């Protein structure tokens, strides 16, 4: 794993650990969560219908009051996207196929609770690609870039069931540095630890 990724994973783990040990348990909440996702792309080399993946992670919530909270959700995401064969014969191209991309994401939400079980949220989505060296171009270079990216995410919660919509852009090294806009719909279940 490259050093930048290791530093980010370490920082997220450290912050998550420090905040979870905070004694103000009335203001802090922590959950683990898992679910499935449907992801698709819209770009020059990538355009696909939704493909099934999954996510697993947790959340750490700081409650300002009964209705407003700040929530961080570090998670591992496996998404599947498909690229077309438009670049298959070029040196900076790649053949058609479904690609499994593994991400570490850390969305940071402003959460509004309407009741104890109904909430909506929105915020920034920080993420980076973990398996940037898995897919190669015809010339042997990595097809995808791993540098951190920022997108946005919206969500809702109904009790322990959660829904998220995420959108971010992934730059790749295929002909002229084409971009792929990745859209993801998540549905899952969370188990509150405290």
N, C-alpha and C positions, 0 to 999 in steps of 0.2 A: 504494500500500500504506500503510495507516495507520501512524503512528509507533510504536505499541506492537508491532505485528508486525515492523517493521523492527528494532527494538531486540532482540527475541527472536531473530530470525534472525541478527543480528550477533553476539549473545552466544553462541549455539550454535556458529556458525562459528569464533569466536575461541577458545572452549574446545577445540573439536575440533582446531583448528590447533595450539594450544599443547601439548596433550597428545600429539599425533602427533609433535611435534618432540622429545619427551622422549628422552633418551639411554638410558634403561633398557629397551632393546628386549626383554630377556628377560622383563620384567614386562608389557610393553605389546603388544597385538595390534591390528591394524587390518584391516578387510575392507570390501569394497563388496558390495552385495546387491540383488537384484531378485526379484520374484515376483508372483503373482496373489493376489487375495483374494475372499472371498465375504462380503458384508455385508448385514445385515438390521436392521430396527428393530422396536421394540415400544413403542407409545405410543398416545395417544388419536387424534391426527390421522395418525400414522404407524404402519403395521403392514404388514410385507411379508415375502415369502419372500426368500431370499438372492439378491443381484445380484452380478455379476462386476465387479471393479475390479483395480487393480494398486498396487504400492508399489515405490519405488526409494530407496536410501539407503546407509547404511554402519553400521559399528559400531566402537566403540573399547572395548577390553577391558583392564582392569588386573587382573593375576593376583596375588592375595595369596600363593598357593602353587599346587601342581599341581592341587588340587581345587576351590578357591574363587576366584571372580573377581567383579568389578563390571563390568557392561557397559552402555554407553549406545548407543542405536541411533537417531540422527536419521534421519528418513525423510519423503519426500513420499508421501502416500496419496491415491489417487483412489478414492472409494467411491460406490456408487450405492444410493440408498434410494428407496422409493416411498411417497407419501402418498395417503390415500384422499380422496374428494370430500365428506366430511362438512362441510367449511367453505367449499365453493366459492362459495356465495351471500352470504357475510358480508363486511363491510368488512375485518375482520381475519382473513380466510380466504384460502385458496389452492386452486386447482383441483387435481384428481388428476393425478398424473404421477410419472415417475421423475426424481429430482434427482441431479445429479453434484456431490458435495461434495469439495473439495480441502482436505486437512489437512497441516499440518506437525506431526509427532509426534516426541517424544523420550522413549521408554521408558527407564527406568533399572532394570536387573535385578541381582539377586543370582544368580549362575550357579554351579551345582554340576556339576563334571566327574566322571563315573564312570570313564571311560576317556579316551584322547586323542580319541576320535571321538563319544562319547555324553555329552550334557549336558542338564540341565533347568534352568529358570530361572523366576523370578517377580518382579514388582515393580510400581512405579507407572508410569503412562502419562500424560505431559504432552502436551497437543495444543491446537492452535488452528486455526480455520477460516480458510482463505486467501481463499475467494471468497464472503464473506458478502453482497456486494452483487449477486450473480448472480440470485437469485430474489426476486421482489417479491410482497407481499400485494396484494389487490385495491385497497387504498387507496394503494399506491405505496411503503409502508415495506419495509425489508429483512425477509425471512421468517426469516432465521437470525441469531443473534448470534455475533460472532467472538471474544469474550473467551476467554482460555485456560481449559481444563478439565482435570480430572484423572480418570483412570480406573485400571484395573489391566490387567495383561497377564501371561499365562503362556506358556511356550514349551518347546520341545525342539529339539535339534540332533542330527543323525546325519551326521557328517562335514560335508560342505558343504551339505547339505540342511537347511533350517530350517522349523519350524512355529511359529506364534504364534496365540494366542487373545487378543483384545483386547475390552474392554467399557468404554464410557464413556457419558456422558449429554450430549446436546446440547439446550440450551434454545433455543426459538424464540419468535417474536413472534405466533404464530397463537393466537387466542382463549385468553385466560387464561394466556398464557405456558406452553403445554403443553410437556412434555419428550418427547424421543425417546431411548430407550435403544438405543444402537447396539452390535451385536455383530459382530465381524469374525474370520474365520478366514483366516490367511495361510499360504501355502506358497511357498517360494522357494529360491533357490540363492545361496550367498555365495562370493566369491573372496577369499582372504586375501592382503593386501598384505605384511604382516609379522607 
